[in-house]
Amino acid sequence: MRHRCKVDHLGKPADQREALIRSMLTSLFTHDEIKTTHVRAKALKKRADRIVTLAKRGDLHAIRQVRKLIYNSPTGEIWVNHKNQEISETVLRRIFKTLAPRFKDRKGGYTRVIQMPPRRGDAAPMALIQLTFELEEKIQNKQKHAITAHSEKHHAHTTSDSELVINETIDVLQQQDTHSMEQETE
């Protein structure tokens, strides 16, 4: 019996379920919204809100906790650090540098689940899960993307002192990952 068990099983074993949630979280924080089944969206909402709360804290321990919950894949944007070196933006950097400042004044409710028509074929209830931004921020974001589409190949961003600490921490953690992967292959 599953009385008082609060785990959303999603019809999968634990390892597959965690991999599915992890990849969906990565997609959500890369694209700001994804379309999935309603049950998966509700399970994703809990974890996404927790990640944004950790990102608002912004310390080293929070970075390491978030890194365990997502895949740190590149998003395709390029940043320029204080030494004028180009750094490819990853999902982890995007969460801590872009999304956390946007949500700094919000107390909760960082994501919303919007019901959609059922999926064709199996009639599964579908939903759209989005990060909640203010309307003005979305308009500014669309204008920024339109400008970058017509400008040069890479859009350079400048970084502040707090962003430098986050960048250096993430770089060190990535170097540790690659070093440990090299040792495992030997």
C-alpha positions as a LaTeX table, in Angstrom:
\begin{tabular}{lrrr}
\hline
Residue & $x$ (\AA) & $y$ (\AA) & $z$ (\AA) \\
\hline
Met1 & 0.00 & 0.00 & 0.00 \\
Arg2 & 1.14 & 3.55 & $-0.77$ \\
His3 & $-0.55$ & 5.40 & 2.06 \\
Arg4 & 0.98 & 8.83 & 2.73 \\
Cys5 & 3.73 & 8.35 & 0.11 \\
Lys6 & 4.31 & 11.62 & $-1.71$ \\
Val7 & 6.54 & 10.42 & $-4.55$ \\
Asp8 & 5.18 & 10.93 & $-8.06$ \\
His9 & 6.04 & 7.56 & $-9.62$ \\
Leu10 & 5.17 & 8.57 & $-13.20$ \\
Gly11 & 4.97 & 4.88 & $-14.15$ \\
Lys12 & 8.75 & 4.45 & $-14.12$ \\
Pro13 & 11.43 & 2.92 & $-11.88$ \\
Ala14 & 13.32 & 5.37 & $-9.65$ \\
Asp15 & 16.43 & 5.70 & $-11.82$ \\
Gln16 & 14.46 & 6.33 & $-15.02$ \\
Arg17 & 12.11 & 8.71 & $-13.22$ \\
Glu18 & 14.99 & 10.82 & $-11.86$ \\
Ala19 & 16.68 & 10.92 & $-15.29$ \\
Leu20 & 13.41 & 12.00 & $-16.90$ \\
Ile21 & 12.82 & 14.77 & $-14.34$ \\
Arg22 & 16.43 & 15.91 & $-14.61$ \\
Ser23 & 16.31 & 16.21 & $-18.39$ \\
Met24 & 12.94 & 17.99 & $-18.26$ \\
Leu25 & 14.29 & 20.46 & $-15.67$ \\
Thr26 & 17.26 & 21.16 & $-17.92$ \\
Ser27 & 14.94 & 21.82 & $-20.86$ \\
Leu28 & 12.68 & 24.03 & $-18.75$ \\
Phe29 & 15.55 & 26.23 & $-17.58$ \\
Thr30 & 17.00 & 26.36 & $-21.11$ \\
His31 & 13.80 & 27.29 & $-22.96$ \\
Asp32 & 11.68 & 28.85 & $-20.13$ \\
Glu33 & 8.71 & 26.61 & $-21.02$ \\
Ile34 & 8.04 & 23.05 & $-22.14$ \\
Lys35 & 4.99 & 21.04 & $-23.17$ \\
Thr36 & 4.48 & 17.72 & $-21.40$ \\
Thr37 & 1.76 & 15.62 & $-19.76$ \\
His38 & $-0.13$ & 17.18 & $-16.87$ \\
Val39 & 1.12 & 14.67 & $-14.27$ \\
Arg40 & 4.76 & 15.19 & $-15.30$ \\
Ala41 & 4.28 & 18.96 & $-15.23$ \\
Lys42 & 2.98 & 18.82 & $-11.65$ \\
Ala43 & 5.95 & 16.67 & $-10.59$ \\
Leu44 & 8.33 & 19.05 & $-12.39$ \\
Lys45 & 6.83 & 22.15 & $-10.75$ \\
Lys46 & 7.88 & 21.11 & $-7.24$ \\
Arg47 & 11.51 & 20.54 & $-8.23$ \\
Ala48 & 11.75 & 23.65 & $-10.43$ \\
Asp49 & 10.52 & 25.87 & $-7.61$ \\
Arg50 & 13.10 & 24.36 & $-5.29$ \\
Ile51 & 15.90 & 25.04 & $-7.81$ \\
Val52 & 14.90 & 28.70 & $-8.15$ \\
Thr53 & 14.82 & 29.04 & $-4.36$ \\
Leu54 & 18.35 & 27.62 & $-4.18$ \\
Ala55 & 19.49 & 29.92 & $-6.99$ \\
Lys56 & 18.18 & 32.95 & $-5.12$ \\
Arg57 & 20.41 & 31.94 & $-2.20$ \\
Gly58 & 23.37 & 31.84 & $-4.57$ \\
Asp59 & 26.11 & 30.44 & $-2.32$ \\
Leu60 & 28.54 & 27.64 & $-3.13$ \\
His61 & 26.45 & 24.96 & $-1.45$ \\
Ala62 & 23.38 & 26.03 & $-3.43$ \\
Ile63 & 25.37 & 25.81 & $-6.69$ \\
Arg64 & 26.45 & 22.27 & $-5.83$ \\
Gln65 & 22.90 & 21.25 & $-4.88$ \\
Val66 & 21.46 & 22.60 & $-8.13$ \\
Arg67 & 24.22 & 20.90 & $-10.11$ \\
Lys68 & 23.02 & 17.54 & $-8.76$ \\
Leu69 & 19.47 & 18.21 & $-9.95$ \\
Ile70 & 20.10 & 19.26 & $-13.60$ \\
Tyr71 & 22.33 & 18.39 & $-16.53$ \\
Asn72 & 24.79 & 21.24 & $-17.04$ \\
Ser73 & 24.58 & 21.45 & $-20.82$ \\
Pro74 & 25.44 & 24.52 & $-22.93$ \\
Thr75 & 22.61 & 26.87 & $-23.92$ \\
Gly76 & 24.29 & 28.32 & $-27.01$ \\
Glu77 & 24.93 & 31.86 & $-25.77$ \\
Ile78 & 28.39 & 33.35 & $-25.25$ \\
Trp79 & 29.43 & 35.51 & $-22.28$ \\
Val80 & 32.55 & 37.66 & $-21.96$ \\
Asn81 & 34.21 & 37.65 & $-18.53$ \\
His82 & 36.28 & 40.40 & $-16.90$ \\
Lys83 & 39.42 & 39.16 & $-18.72$ \\
Asn84 & 37.65 & 39.49 & $-22.11$ \\
Gln85 & 37.55 & 35.71 & $-22.51$ \\
Glu86 & 34.52 & 34.16 & $-24.18$ \\
Ile87 & 32.65 & 31.70 & $-21.98$ \\
Ser88 & 29.86 & 29.52 & $-23.28$ \\
Glu89 & 26.72 & 29.84 & $-21.17$ \\
Thr90 & 25.54 & 26.66 & $-19.49$ \\
Val91 & 22.22 & 25.93 & $-17.84$ \\
Leu92 & 23.78 & 26.29 & $-14.39$ \\
Arg93 & 25.19 & 29.72 & $-15.22$ \\
Arg94 & 21.84 & 30.77 & $-16.70$ \\
Ile95 & 19.98 & 29.76 & $-13.54$ \\
Phe96 & 22.31 & 31.66 & $-11.19$ \\
Lys97 & 23.10 & 34.70 & $-13.34$ \\
Thr98 & 19.93 & 35.33 & $-15.34$ \\
Leu99 & 16.96 & 33.67 & $-13.65$ \\
Ala100 & 17.78 & 34.20 & $-9.96$ \\
Pro101 & 17.94 & 38.03 & $-10.27$ \\
Arg102 & 14.60 & 38.02 & $-12.09$ \\
Phe103 & 12.92 & 36.21 & $-9.20$ \\
Lys104 & 14.67 & 38.06 & $-6.35$ \\
Asp105 & 11.49 & 39.95 & $-5.33$ \\
Arg106 & 9.13 & 36.98 & $-5.64$ \\
Lys107 & 8.36 & 34.88 & $-2.58$ \\
Gly108 & 7.25 & 31.79 & $-4.51$ \\
Gly109 & 5.24 & 30.60 & $-7.48$ \\
Tyr110 & 8.16 & 30.59 & $-9.89$ \\
Thr111 & 6.44 & 28.23 & $-12.34$ \\
Arg112 & 2.90 & 27.85 & $-13.67$ \\
Val113 & 1.14 & 24.87 & $-15.20$ \\
Ile114 & $-1.39$ & 25.66 & $-17.94$ \\
Gln115 & $-3.71$ & 22.91 & $-19.11$ \\
Met116 & $-3.82$ & 22.23 & $-22.85$ \\
Pro117 & $-6.01$ & 20.05 & $-25.09$ \\
Pro118 & $-5.41$ & 16.30 & $-24.84$ \\
Arg119 & $-2.68$ & 14.70 & $-26.93$ \\
Arg120 & $-3.79$ & 13.25 & $-30.21$ \\
Gly121 & $-3.45$ & 9.49 & $-30.34$ \\
Asp122 & $-3.75$ & 8.47 & $-26.70$ \\
Ala123 & $-5.76$ & 11.44 & $-25.32$ \\
Ala124 & $-3.26$ & 12.03 & $-22.50$ \\
Pro125 & $-3.96$ & 15.29 & $-20.68$ \\
Met126 & $-1.29$ & 17.79 & $-21.72$ \\
Ala127 & 0.04 & 20.87 & $-19.97$ \\
Leu128 & 2.45 & 23.73 & $-20.61$ \\
Ile129 & 4.82 & 24.47 & $-17.73$ \\
Gln130 & 6.44 & 27.92 & $-17.77$ \\
Leu131 & 8.68 & 30.02 & $-15.63$ \\
Thr132 & 6.61 & 32.99 & $-14.48$ \\
Phe133 & 8.04 & 36.33 & $-15.54$ \\
Glu134 & 6.36 & 39.68 & $-15.57$ \\
Leu135 & 4.84 & 40.71 & $-18.89$ \\
Glu136 & 7.28 & 43.59 & $-19.38$ \\
Glu137 & 10.26 & 41.27 & $-18.92$ \\
Lys138 & 8.92 & 38.96 & $-21.64$ \\
Ile139 & 8.51 & 41.88 & $-24.04$ \\
Gln140 & 12.03 & 43.10 & $-23.28$ \\
Asn141 & 13.37 & 39.57 & $-23.74$ \\
Lys142 & 11.71 & 39.24 & $-27.16$ \\
Gln143 & 13.12 & 42.62 & $-28.21$ \\
Lys144 & 16.58 & 41.57 & $-27.03$ \\
His145 & 16.40 & 38.34 & $-29.05$ \\
Ala146 & 15.28 & 40.28 & $-32.14$ \\
Ile147 & 18.26 & 42.62 & $-31.78$ \\
Thr148 & 20.71 & 39.74 & $-31.34$ \\
Ala149 & 19.29 & 37.94 & $-34.37$ \\
His150 & 20.16 & 40.91 & $-36.56$ \\
Ser151 & 23.46 & 41.73 & $-34.88$ \\
Glu152 & 26.74 & 39.85 & $-34.93$ \\
Lys153 & 27.16 & 36.14 & $-34.41$ \\
His154 & 27.77 & 36.33 & $-30.65$ \\
His155 & 26.21 & 38.79 & $-28.25$ \\
Ala156 & 28.69 & 39.68 & $-25.50$ \\
His157 & 27.46 & 40.25 & $-21.95$ \\
Thr158 & 29.46 & 42.01 & $-19.24$ \\
Thr159 & 29.83 & 40.52 & $-15.79$ \\
Ser160 & 29.81 & 41.98 & $-12.28$ \\
Asp161 & 31.83 & 40.92 & $-9.21$ \\
Ser162 & 29.16 & 38.54 & $-7.87$ \\
Glu163 & 28.86 & 36.96 & $-11.31$ \\
Leu164 & 32.64 & 36.47 & $-11.39$ \\
Val165 & 32.51 & 34.43 & $-8.18$ \\
Ile166 & 29.74 & 32.25 & $-9.61$ \\
Asn167 & 31.64 & 31.85 & $-12.92$ \\
Glu168 & 34.86 & 30.84 & $-11.17$ \\
Thr169 & 33.03 & 28.39 & $-8.90$ \\
Ile170 & 31.26 & 26.76 & $-11.84$ \\
Asp171 & 34.52 & 26.57 & $-13.83$ \\
Val172 & 36.30 & 24.86 & $-10.91$ \\
Leu173 & 33.44 & 22.38 & $-10.51$ \\
Gln174 & 33.51 & 21.59 & $-14.25$ \\
Gln175 & 37.27 & 21.05 & $-14.13$ \\
Gln176 & 36.81 & 18.68 & $-11.18$ \\
Asp177 & 34.19 & 16.77 & $-13.17$ \\
Thr178 & 36.43 & 16.39 & $-16.22$ \\
His179 & 39.38 & 15.39 & $-14.02$ \\
Ser180 & 37.32 & 12.72 & $-12.23$ \\
Met181 & 35.99 & 11.44 & $-15.59$ \\
Glu182 & 39.56 & 11.17 & $-16.91$ \\
Gln183 & 40.59 & 9.16 & $-13.84$ \\
Glu184 & 37.63 & 6.82 & $-14.27$ \\
Thr185 & 38.58 & 6.09 & $-17.89$ \\
Glu186 & 42.15 & 5.23 & $-16.91$ \\
\hline
\end{tabular}
